[in-house]
Amino acid sequence: MQSKNDDNNKAVLATLALILLSLSVASSIAISTPHYATAQGVTGQGSGNATNATMTGTGNATNATMTGTGNATNATMTGTGNATNATATGASGGNASTSVSIVPGSSTLTTDAFSPNPIQVSVGTTVTWTNDDAQPHTVNSGENATPSGLFDSPIMPPAGTFEYTFTEAGEFPYFCILHPNMVGTVSVS
């Protein structure tokens, strides 16, 4: 047979456990700091993502200036991470990439068939060409309709893409093998 004290002790212990659990939940809700922060059109510092922002710390930056670890898109970035359409410096330099458009109506164009042209990138940058024209095109390194063999895309249908990562500095002319009048240059430093 249990004594009244045993029942009271159990009730007190259950109440204390409930109070501790409530305090734990309440403190984690009220006191905790989010691990990820998003900043849009503002300056963000710390961990998180920044869009159209200046960011210092860990995270992602889109159309931003970023210092720290993370990803930067259309950005200037200092630190570790990835930079798209960006200048990337810092730990391991990040992974930089940039895009070139094969413009609508490019079959009849010359140096303005690719935009931007010329394009300037850093060593280690991946350039992605996107066929924004209604006609198929290629991207072949070389000049005067003579491929150099450094990179050769397959025939890209409309909306097709091709990418190449530049691993050394230099001037790299390219053209469309189907429309040799379409010419461009990638300048790598």
MARBA-3410 file (N, C-alpha, C, O; in Angstrom, 1 decimal):
189
0.8,-1.2,0.0,0.0,0.0,0.0,0.9,1.2,0.0,1.9,1.3,0.7 ~ 0.5,2.2,-0.8,1.3,3.4,-0.9,0.9,4.4,0.1,-0.3,4.5,0.4 ~ 1.8,5.2,0.6,1.5,6.2,1.5,1.1,7.5,0.8,1.4,7.6,-0.4 ~ 0.5,8.4,1.5,0.1,9.6,1.0,1.3,10.4,0.5,1.3,11.2,-0.5 ~ 2.4,10.3,1.2,3.6,11.0,0.9,4.2,10.5,-0.5,4.7,11.3,-1.3
4.1,9.2,-0.8,4.5,8.7,-2.1,3.7,9.3,-3.2,4.2,9.7,-4.2 ~ 2.4,9.4,-3.0,1.5,10.0,-4.0,1.8,11.5,-4.2,1.9,12.0,-5.3 ~ 2.1,12.2,-3.1,2.4,13.6,-3.1,3.8,13.8,-3.8,3.9,14.7,-4.6 ~ 4.7,12.9,-3.5,6.1,13.0,-4.1,6.0,12.8,-5.7,6.6,13.5,-6.4 ~ 5.2,11.8,-6.1,5.0,11.6,-7.5,4.3,12.8,-8.2,4.7,13.2,-9.3
3.4,13.4,-7.5,2.7,14.6,-8.1,3.7,15.7,-8.2,3.7,16.5,-9.2 ~ 4.5,15.9,-7.2,5.5,17.0,-7.2,6.5,16.8,-8.3,6.8,17.7,-9.0 ~ 7.0,15.6,-8.4,7.9,15.2,-9.5,7.3,15.4,-10.8,8.0,16.0,-11.7 ~ 6.1,15.0,-11.0,5.4,15.2,-12.3,5.3,16.7,-12.7,5.5,17.1,-13.8 ~ 4.9,17.5,-11.7,4.8,18.9,-11.9,6.1,19.6,-12.2,6.2,20.4,-13.1
7.1,19.2,-11.5,8.5,19.7,-11.7,8.9,19.4,-13.2,9.5,20.2,-13.9 ~ 8.7,18.1,-13.6,9.1,17.7,-14.9,8.4,18.5,-16.0,8.9,18.9,-17.0 ~ 7.1,18.7,-15.7,6.3,19.5,-16.7,6.8,21.0,-16.7,6.9,21.6,-17.8 ~ 7.1,21.5,-15.6,7.7,22.9,-15.5,9.0,23.0,-16.3,9.2,23.9,-17.1 ~ 9.9,22.0,-16.0,11.2,22.0,-16.7,11.0,21.9,-18.2,11.7,22.5,-19.0
10.1,21.0,-18.6,9.8,20.8,-20.1,9.3,22.1,-20.7,9.7,22.5,-21.7 ~ 8.4,22.8,-20.0,7.8,24.0,-20.5,8.9,25.1,-20.6,8.9,25.8,-21.6 ~ 9.7,25.2,-19.6,10.8,26.2,-19.6,11.8,25.9,-20.7,12.2,26.8,-21.4 ~ 12.1,24.6,-21.0,13.0,24.2,-22.0,12.4,24.6,-23.4,13.1,25.2,-24.2 ~ 11.2,24.3,-23.6,10.5,24.7,-24.9,10.4,26.2,-25.0,10.8,26.7,-26.1
10.0,26.9,-24.0,9.9,28.3,-24.1,11.2,29.0,-24.3,11.3,29.9,-25.1 ~ 12.2,28.5,-23.6,13.5,29.2,-23.8,14.1,28.9,-25.2,14.7,29.8,-25.8 ~ 13.8,27.7,-25.8,14.3,27.5,-27.1,13.6,28.3,-28.2,14.1,28.7,-29.2 ~ 12.3,28.6,-27.9,11.6,29.5,-28.8,12.0,30.9,-28.6,12.2,31.6,-29.6 ~ 12.1,31.4,-27.4,12.3,32.8,-27.2,13.7,33.2,-27.3,14.0,34.3,-27.7
14.7,32.3,-27.0,16.1,32.7,-26.9,16.9,32.2,-28.1,17.9,32.9,-28.4 ~ 16.5,31.2,-28.7,17.3,30.6,-29.8,17.5,31.6,-31.0,16.6,32.4,-31.2 ~ 18.6,31.5,-31.6,18.9,32.3,-32.8,18.8,31.4,-34.0,19.2,30.3,-33.9 ~ 18.2,31.9,-35.1,18.1,31.1,-36.2,19.5,30.8,-36.8,20.4,31.6,-36.8 ~ 19.7,29.6,-37.4,21.0,29.2,-38.0,21.1,29.8,-39.3,22.2,30.0,-39.8
20.0,30.2,-40.0,20.0,30.7,-41.3,19.3,32.0,-41.4,18.2,32.1,-40.8 ~ 19.8,33.0,-42.0,19.1,34.2,-42.2,19.1,34.6,-43.6,20.1,34.3,-44.3 ~ 18.1,35.2,-44.1,18.0,35.6,-45.5,17.9,37.1,-45.5,17.1,37.7,-44.7 ~ 18.7,37.8,-46.3,18.7,39.2,-46.4,18.4,39.6,-47.9,19.1,39.2,-48.8 ~ 17.4,40.3,-48.1,17.0,40.7,-49.5,17.1,42.2,-49.6,16.3,42.9,-48.9
18.0,42.7,-50.4,18.1,44.1,-50.6,18.7,44.9,-49.4,18.5,46.1,-49.2 ~ 19.4,44.1,-48.5,20.0,44.7,-47.3,21.4,44.2,-47.2,21.9,43.3,-47.9 ~ 22.1,44.7,-46.1,23.4,44.1,-45.8,23.2,43.1,-44.7,22.5,43.3,-43.7 ~ 23.7,41.9,-44.9,23.6,40.8,-44.0,24.9,40.3,-43.5,25.9,40.2,-44.3 ~ 25.0,40.0,-42.2,26.3,39.5,-41.7,26.0,38.2,-40.9,25.0,38.1,-40.2
26.9,37.2,-41.1,26.7,36.0,-40.4,26.3,34.9,-41.4,26.6,35.0,-42.5 ~ 25.6,33.9,-40.9,25.2,32.8,-41.7,24.0,33.1,-42.5,23.1,33.9,-42.0 ~ 23.8,32.6,-43.6,22.5,32.7,-44.3,22.7,33.0,-45.8,23.8,32.8,-46.4 ~ 21.6,33.6,-46.4,21.6,33.9,-47.8,21.4,35.3,-48.0,20.6,36.0,-47.2 ~ 22.0,35.9,-48.9,21.8,37.4,-49.2,21.5,37.5,-50.7,22.2,37.1,-51.5
20.4,38.2,-50.9,19.9,38.5,-52.3,20.0,40.0,-52.5,19.4,40.7,-51.7 ~ 20.6,40.5,-53.5,20.8,41.9,-53.8,21.4,42.6,-52.5,20.8,43.6,-52.1 ~ 22.4,42.0,-52.0,22.9,42.5,-50.6,24.4,42.4,-50.6,25.0,41.9,-51.4 ~ 24.9,43.0,-49.5,26.3,42.9,-49.1,26.3,41.9,-48.0,25.6,42.1,-47.0 ~ 27.1,40.8,-48.0,27.0,39.8,-47.0,28.4,39.5,-46.5,29.3,39.4,-47.3
28.5,39.4,-45.2,29.8,39.0,-44.5,29.5,37.8,-43.7,28.6,37.8,-42.8 ~ 30.2,36.7,-43.9,29.9,35.5,-43.1,29.6,34.3,-44.0,30.0,34.3,-45.2 ~ 29.0,33.4,-43.5,28.7,32.1,-44.1,27.3,32.2,-44.8,26.4,32.7,-44.2 ~ 27.2,31.7,-46.0,25.9,31.7,-46.6,25.9,31.9,-48.1,26.9,31.6,-48.8 ~ 24.8,32.3,-48.7,24.7,32.5,-50.1,24.4,34.0,-50.4,23.6,34.6,-49.7
25.0,34.5,-51.5,24.8,35.9,-51.8,24.4,35.9,-53.3,25.1,35.4,-54.1 ~ 23.3,36.5,-53.6,22.8,36.7,-55.0,22.8,38.2,-55.3,22.2,39.0,-54.5 ~ 23.4,38.6,-56.4,23.5,40.0,-56.8,24.1,40.8,-55.6,23.5,41.8,-55.2 ~ 25.2,40.3,-55.1,25.7,40.8,-53.8,27.1,40.9,-53.8,27.9,40.4,-54.6 ~ 27.6,41.6,-52.8,29.0,41.6,-52.4,29.1,40.7,-51.2,28.4,41.0,-50.2
29.9,39.7,-51.2,29.9,38.7,-50.1,31.3,38.5,-49.6,32.3,38.4,-50.4 ~ 31.5,38.5,-48.3,32.7,38.2,-47.6,32.5,37.1,-46.7,31.6,37.2,-45.8 ~ 33.2,36.0,-46.8,33.0,34.8,-45.9,32.7,33.5,-46.7,33.1,33.4,-47.9 ~ 32.0,32.6,-46.1,31.8,31.3,-46.7,30.4,31.3,-47.3,29.5,31.8,-46.7 ~ 30.2,30.7,-48.5,28.9,30.5,-49.0,28.9,30.6,-50.5,29.9,30.3,-51.2
27.8,31.0,-51.1,27.6,31.1,-52.5,27.2,32.5,-52.9,26.5,33.2,-52.2 ~ 27.8,32.9,-54.0,27.5,34.3,-54.5,27.1,34.2,-55.9,27.8,33.6,-56.7 ~ 25.9,34.8,-56.2,25.4,34.8,-57.6,25.4,36.3,-58.0,24.9,37.1,-57.3 ~ 25.9,36.6,-59.2,26.0,37.9,-59.7,26.6,38.8,-58.7,26.0,39.9,-58.3 ~ 27.7,38.4,-58.1,28.3,39.0,-56.9,29.8,39.2,-57.0,30.4,38.6,-57.8
30.2,40.0,-56.1,31.7,40.0,-55.8,31.8,39.3,-54.5,31.1,39.7,-53.5 ~ 32.6,38.3,-54.4,32.7,37.4,-53.2,34.1,37.3,-52.7,35.0,37.1,-53.5 ~ 34.2,37.4,-51.4,35.5,37.1,-50.8,35.2,36.0,-49.7,34.4,36.2,-48.9 ~ 35.9,34.9,-49.8,35.7,33.8,-48.9,35.5,32.5,-49.6,35.9,32.4,-50.7 ~ 35.0,31.6,-48.9,34.8,30.2,-49.4,33.4,30.1,-50.0,32.4,30.6,-49.4
33.2,29.4,-51.1,31.9,29.2,-51.6,31.9,29.2,-53.1,32.8,28.9,-53.8 ~ 30.7,29.6,-53.7,30.5,29.6,-55.1,30.1,30.9,-55.6,29.3,31.6,-54.9 ~ 30.6,31.4,-56.7,30.2,32.7,-57.2,29.7,32.5,-58.7,30.4,31.9,-59.5 ~ 28.5,33.0,-59.0,28.0,32.9,-60.3,27.9,34.3,-60.9,27.5,35.2,-60.2 ~ 28.4,34.5,-62.1,28.5,35.8,-62.7,29.2,36.8,-61.7,28.8,37.8,-61.5
30.4,36.3,-61.2,31.0,37.0,-60.1,32.5,37.0,-60.2,33.1,36.3,-60.9 ~ 33.1,37.8,-59.3,34.5,37.7,-59.0,34.6,37.0,-57.7,34.0,37.5,-56.7 ~ 35.3,35.9,-57.6,35.4,35.2,-56.4,36.9,35.1,-55.9,37.8,34.8,-56.7 ~ 37.1,35.4,-54.7,38.4,35.3,-54.1,38.2,34.7,-52.7,37.1,34.8,-52.1 ~ 39.2,34.1,-52.1,39.1,33.6,-50.8,39.5,32.1,-50.7,40.2,31.7,-51.7
39.2,31.4,-49.7,39.6,30.0,-49.5,39.1,29.2,-50.7,37.9,29.2,-51.1 ~ 40.0,28.6,-51.3,39.9,27.8,-52.6,39.3,28.6,-53.7,38.9,28.0,-54.7 ~ 39.2,29.9,-53.6,38.8,30.8,-54.7,37.3,30.7,-55.0,36.8,31.5,-55.9 ~ 36.6,29.7,-54.5,35.2,29.6,-54.8,35.1,28.9,-56.2,36.1,28.7,-56.9 ~ 33.9,28.7,-56.7,33.7,28.2,-58.0,32.9,29.3,-58.8,31.8,29.6,-58.5
33.6,29.9,-59.7,33.0,31.0,-60.4,32.4,30.5,-61.7,33.0,29.6,-62.4 ~ 31.3,31.1,-62.1,30.7,30.8,-63.4,30.0,32.0,-63.9,29.6,32.9,-63.2 ~ 29.9,32.0,-65.2,29.2,33.2,-65.9,28.5,32.7,-67.1,28.8,31.6,-67.6 ~ 27.6,33.5,-67.6,26.7,33.0,-68.7,26.9,33.9,-69.9,27.1,35.1,-69.8 ~ 26.8,33.3,-71.1,26.9,34.0,-72.3,25.6,33.6,-73.1,25.3,32.5,-73.2
24.9,34.6,-73.7,23.7,34.4,-74.4,24.0,34.3,-75.9,24.8,35.2,-76.4 ~ 23.5,33.3,-76.6,23.5,33.3,-78.1,22.2,34.1,-78.4,21.1,33.5,-78.2 ~ 22.3,35.3,-78.8,21.2,36.2,-78.9,20.2,35.8,-80.0,20.6,35.2,-81.0 ~ 18.9,36.2,-79.9,17.9,36.0,-81.0,18.4,36.7,-82.3,18.9,37.8,-82.3 ~ 18.2,35.9,-83.3,18.6,36.5,-84.7,20.1,36.4,-84.9,20.6,37.1,-85.8
20.8,35.6,-84.1,22.3,35.6,-84.2,22.9,35.1,-85.5,24.0,35.3,-85.8 ~ 22.1,34.3,-86.2,22.6,33.7,-87.4,23.1,34.7,-88.4,24.0,34.4,-89.2 ~ 22.6,35.9,-88.4,23.0,36.9,-89.4,23.9,37.9,-88.7,24.3,38.9,-89.4 ~ 24.3,37.7,-87.5,25.2,38.7,-86.8,26.6,38.2,-86.8,26.9,37.1,-87.2 ~ 27.5,39.1,-86.3,28.9,38.7,-86.2,29.4,38.8,-84.7,29.1,37.9,-84.0
30.1,39.9,-84.4,30.6,40.0,-83.0,29.5,40.3,-82.0,29.7,40.1,-80.8 ~ 28.3,40.6,-82.4,27.2,40.8,-81.5,26.2,39.7,-81.4,25.1,39.8,-80.8 ~ 26.6,38.5,-81.9,25.8,37.3,-81.9,25.9,36.7,-80.5,25.0,36.0,-80.1 ~ 26.9,37.0,-79.7,27.1,36.5,-78.4,27.1,37.7,-77.4,27.7,38.7,-77.7 ~ 26.4,37.5,-76.3,26.4,38.6,-75.3,26.6,38.1,-73.9,25.8,37.2,-73.5
27.5,38.6,-73.2,28.5,39.7,-73.6,29.6,39.1,-74.5,29.9,37.9,-74.5 ~ 30.2,40.0,-75.2,31.3,39.7,-76.1,32.2,40.9,-76.3,31.7,42.0,-76.7 ~ 33.5,40.9,-76.0,34.2,39.7,-75.4,33.7,39.6,-73.9,33.2,40.5,-73.3 ~ 34.0,38.5,-73.3,33.8,38.2,-71.9,35.1,38.1,-71.2,36.0,37.4,-71.7 ~ 35.2,38.7,-70.0,36.4,38.5,-69.2,36.1,37.7,-68.0,35.2,38.1,-67.2
36.9,36.7,-67.8,36.7,35.8,-66.6,38.1,35.5,-66.0,39.1,35.8,-66.6 ~ 38.1,34.9,-64.8,39.3,34.5,-64.1,39.5,33.0,-64.4,38.6,32.3,-64.8 ~ 40.8,32.6,-64.3,41.1,31.2,-64.4,40.2,30.4,-63.4,40.1,30.8,-62.3 ~ 39.7,29.3,-63.9,38.8,28.4,-63.0,37.3,28.7,-63.2,36.5,28.0,-62.6 ~ 37.0,29.7,-64.0,35.6,30.1,-64.2,35.0,29.2,-65.3,35.6,28.8,-66.3
33.8,28.8,-65.0,33.0,28.0,-66.0,32.1,29.0,-66.7,31.3,29.7,-66.1 ~ 32.2,28.9,-68.0,31.3,29.8,-68.9,30.2,28.9,-69.4,30.5,27.8,-70.0 ~ 29.0,29.3,-69.3,27.8,28.6,-69.8,27.2,29.4,-70.9,26.8,30.5,-70.7 ~ 27.1,28.8,-72.2,26.5,29.5,-73.3,25.1,28.9,-73.4,24.9,27.7,-73.3 ~ 24.1,29.8,-73.5,22.7,29.4,-73.7,22.2,29.9,-75.0,22.4,31.1,-75.4
21.6,29.0,-75.8,21.0,29.4,-77.1,19.7,30.0,-76.9,18.7,29.3,-76.7 ~ 19.7,31.3,-76.9,18.4,32.1,-76.8,17.8,32.4,-78.2,16.9,33.3,-78.3 ~ 18.3,31.8,-79.2,17.8,32.0,-80.6,16.9,30.9,-81.0,16.8,29.9,-80.3 ~ 16.1,31.1,-82.0,15.2,30.0,-82.5,15.9,29.0,-83.4,15.3,28.0,-83.8 ~ 17.2,29.3,-83.8,17.9,28.4,-84.7,18.9,27.6,-83.8,19.4,28.1,-82.8
19.4,26.4,-84.3,20.4,25.7,-83.6,21.8,26.4,-83.8,22.0,27.0,-84.9 ~ 22.7,26.2,-82.8,24.0,26.8,-82.9,25.0,25.9,-82.2,24.6,25.0,-81.5 ~ 26.3,26.2,-82.4,27.4,25.6,-81.7,28.3,26.6,-81.1,28.2,27.8,-81.4 ~ 29.2,26.2,-80.2,30.2,27.0,-79.7,31.5,26.2,-79.8,31.7,25.2,-79.1 ~ 32.4,26.7,-80.7,33.6,26.0,-81.0,34.8,26.9,-80.8,34.8,28.0,-81.4
35.8,26.5,-80.1,37.0,27.3,-79.9,37.7,27.3,-81.3,37.7,26.4,-82.0 ~ 38.3,28.5,-81.6,39.1,28.6,-82.9,38.7,29.9,-83.5,37.9,30.7,-83.0 ~ 39.2,30.1,-84.7,38.9,31.3,-85.5,39.0,31.1,-87.0,39.6,30.0,-87.4 ~ 38.4,32.0,-87.8,38.4,31.8,-89.2,37.8,30.5,-89.6,38.3,29.8,-90.5 ~ 36.7,30.1,-88.9,36.0,28.9,-89.2,36.8,27.6,-89.0,36.5,26.6,-89.6
37.9,27.7,-88.3,38.8,26.6,-88.0,38.8,26.3,-86.6,39.4,27.0,-85.8 ~ 38.2,25.1,-86.2,38.2,24.8,-84.7,39.7,24.5,-84.2,40.5,23.9,-84.9 ~ 39.9,25.0,-83.0,41.2,24.7,-82.3,41.2,23.4,-81.5,42.3,22.9,-81.2 ~ 40.0,22.9,-81.2,39.9,21.7,-80.4,39.9,21.8,-78.9,39.7,20.8,-78.2 ~ 40.0,23.1,-78.4,40.0,23.3,-77.0,38.6,22.9,-76.4,38.5,22.2,-75.4
37.6,23.5,-77.0,36.2,23.1,-76.7,35.3,23.1,-77.9,35.5,24.0,-78.8 ~ 34.4,22.2,-78.0,33.5,22.0,-79.1,32.1,21.6,-78.5,32.0,20.5,-78.0 ~ 31.1,22.4,-78.6,29.8,22.0,-78.2,29.2,21.1,-79.2,29.5,21.2,-80.4 ~ 28.2,20.3,-78.8,27.3,19.7,-79.8,26.4,20.7,-80.4,26.4,21.9,-79.9 ~ 25.6,20.4,-81.3,24.6,21.3,-81.9,23.6,21.6,-80.7,23.0,20.6,-80.2
23.4,22.8,-80.4,22.5,23.2,-79.3,21.2,23.7,-79.9,21.1,24.6,-80.7 ~ 20.1,23.0,-79.6,18.8,23.4,-80.0,18.4,24.7,-79.3,19.1,25.1,-78.4 ~ 17.3,25.4,-79.7,16.9,26.5,-78.9,16.7,26.2,-77.4,16.2,25.1,-77.1 ~ 17.2,27.0,-76.5,17.2,26.8,-75.1,18.3,25.8,-74.6,18.4,25.6,-73.4 ~ 19.1,25.3,-75.6,20.2,24.4,-75.2,21.3,25.1,-74.6,21.5,26.3,-74.8
22.1,24.4,-73.8,23.3,25.0,-73.1,24.5,24.2,-73.4,24.5,23.0,-73.7 ~ 25.7,24.9,-73.2,27.0,24.2,-73.2,27.9,25.0,-72.3,27.8,26.2,-72.2 ~ 28.7,24.2,-71.5,29.6,24.9,-70.6,31.0,24.4,-70.7,31.3,23.2,-71.1 ~ 32.0,25.3,-70.4,33.4,24.9,-70.4,34.1,25.7,-69.3,33.8,26.9,-69.1 ~ 35.0,25.0,-68.6,35.7,25.6,-67.5,37.1,26.0,-68.0,37.9,25.1,-68.5
37.5,27.2,-67.9,38.8,27.7,-68.4,39.8,27.6,-67.3,39.7,28.1,-66.2 ~ 40.9,26.8,-67.6,41.9,26.4,-66.5,43.2,27.1,-66.7,44.1,27.0,-65.9 ~ 43.3,27.9,-67.8,44.5,28.7,-68.0,44.2,30.1,-68.6,43.2,30.3,-69.2 ~ 45.1,31.0,-68.3,44.9,32.4,-68.8,45.2,32.4,-70.3,45.9,31.6,-70.9 ~ 44.5,33.4,-71.0,44.8,33.6,-72.4,43.5,34.2,-73.1,42.5,34.4,-72.4
43.7,34.4,-74.4,42.6,34.9,-75.2,42.1,33.7,-76.0,42.8,33.1,-76.7 ~ 40.8,33.4,-75.9,40.2,32.2,-76.5,39.1,32.6,-77.5,37.9,32.8,-77.0 ~ 39.4,32.8,-78.8,38.3,33.1,-79.7,37.4,31.8,-80.0,37.9,30.7,-79.8 ~ 36.2,32.1,-80.3,35.3,31.0,-80.6,34.3,31.4,-81.7,34.2,32.6,-82.0 ~ 33.5,30.5,-82.2,32.6,30.8,-83.3,31.5,29.7,-83.3,31.6,28.6,-82.6
30.5,29.9,-84.1,29.5,28.8,-84.4,29.8,28.1,-85.7,30.0,28.8,-86.7 ~ 30.0,26.8,-85.6,30.4,26.1,-86.8,29.3,26.1,-87.9,29.6,25.9,-89.1 ~ 28.0,26.3,-87.5,26.9,26.3,-88.4,26.8,27.7,-89.1,26.3,27.8,-90.2 ~ 27.3,28.7,-88.3,27.2,30.1,-88.8,28.6,30.8,-88.4,28.6,31.5,-87.5 ~ 29.6,30.5,-89.2,31.0,31.0,-88.9,31.1,32.5,-88.7,32.1,33.0,-88.2
30.1,33.2,-89.2,30.2,34.7,-89.1,29.9,35.1,-87.6,30.3,36.2,-87.2 ~ 29.4,34.2,-86.8,29.1,34.4,-85.4,30.4,34.2,-84.6,30.9,33.0,-84.6 ~ 31.0,35.2,-84.1,32.3,35.1,-83.4,32.3,35.7,-82.0,31.6,36.7,-81.8 ~ 33.1,35.2,-81.1,33.3,35.7,-79.8,34.6,35.5,-79.2,35.4,34.7,-79.8 ~ 34.9,36.0,-78.1,36.2,35.9,-77.4,36.0,35.8,-75.9,35.2,36.5,-75.3
36.7,34.8,-75.3,36.7,34.7,-73.8,38.2,35.1,-73.4,39.1,34.5,-73.9 ~ 38.3,36.1,-72.6,39.6,36.6,-72.1,39.7,36.1,-70.7,38.9,36.5,-69.8 ~ 40.7,35.3,-70.5,40.9,34.6,-69.1,42.2,35.2,-68.5,43.2,35.1,-69.1 ~ 42.1,35.7,-67.3,43.2,36.2,-66.6,43.4,35.5,-65.2,44.3,35.8,-64.4
END
